Every structure is written in structure tokens, then in C-alpha cells.
């Protein structure tokens, strides 16, 4: 594995005594990322320089977290030092997306332009509260704008130009 790494989760605690960990997923593809045989990289969230390459032996969803076991880590003492570490995936392990789908890192930082030509600001964060994602647009002046990611609002996404064209529905900006 080489190249850029992307966050897909965080080890938040151990689970039992057999080397399993609780993982909070930070990906739209948790079934794939934590699937058996998936190759991941653990990185120390404190210093960011320590890395550990692991492979998923088993995983299951339990109360909004994944219980994951990595190959070669068979008891709590083996895995305990990695509590709090980030779980990342390399470019090589990411799957290609379908037309109209984007990775978070491709959207964050895009400029947002309305269909009337007004520049709103830059997408600073992506929220996943329920039925659809919400893009948080940081504005130079004023409160952030919360854009629901629906066809009526998001008109065009150009990840190469880092620009998103939107239609502002009544009530989105107060």
C-alpha cells in the first residue's frame, strides 16, 4: 500500500478479550471497508506518523458500531494499544464510484455557485443525518447554509473544477 490514505473509521474501544475492537464507521461503504479480507491501515490519531497495516478477519454491525477482528490480533492485550487510532484505506483499495457519486474528500472544499451566478461559499463539512446527506456551506459573512443533497437542489457537481452549482429553494437561506 502506498499513496494517499482516507479515513474510514475510528477504533473507539476493545470488545471482549479475543482481540475484537469497536469501530465507528466514517464511510458510506462500511460493509465493503470492514468486509472479510479488507486491507486497512491503522494510524495513531495523536501523532499521525505511526502506521499499522491490518487485514479484517471478521466484522459485524452491533448498535451502530462495527465489531471488527484483525488477523493476528487474538487477545485484548494485542489490540489495546490501538484504541483511539484512525482506520484508513489506501487509494488502491478504494472501489470506483458510479456516475453521480463522490467521495467526501472530493466534495469538501468545492465552491458553491447558485443557478443565478451568486457564489455562496465553500463546502466545509458533510453531514449524514438521515434520508439524505447535507453539505454545510461555509459563507464569508453570515451563518452556514445547509444544503440537502437532493436533485432539486444540487444541479451539477464538477469535482475537477472543485465547483458545485445549486438551486436555492425557498427557506434554505434566512
C-alpha positions, 0 to 999 in steps of 0.5 A: 500500500502506498499513496494517499490514505482516507479515513474510514473509521475510528477504533473507539474501544476493545470488545471482549478479550479475543482481540475484537475492537469497536469501530465507528464507521466514517464511510458510506461503504462500511460493509465493503471497508470492514468486509472479510479480507479488507486491507486497512491501515491503522494510524495513531490519531495523536501523532499521525506518523505511526502506521499499522497495516491490518487485514479484517478477519471478521466484522459485524454491525452491533448498535451502530458500531462495527465489531471488527477482528484483525488477523493476528490480533487474538487477545485484548492485550494485542489490540489495546494499544490501538484504541483511539487510532484512525482506520484508513484505506489506501487509494488502491483499495478504494472501489470506483464510484458510479456516475453521480457519486463522490467521495467526501474528500472530493466534495469538501472544499468545492465552491458553491455557485447558485443557478443565478451566478451568486457564489455562496461559499465553500463546502466545509463539512458533510453531514449524514443525518438521515434520508439524505446527506447535507453539505454545510456551506461555509459563507464569508459573512453570515451563518452556514447554509445547509444544503440537502443533497437532493436533485432539486437542489444540487444541479451539477457537481464538477469535482475537477473544477472543485465547483458545485452549482445549486438551486436555492429553494425557498427557506434554505437561506434566512 
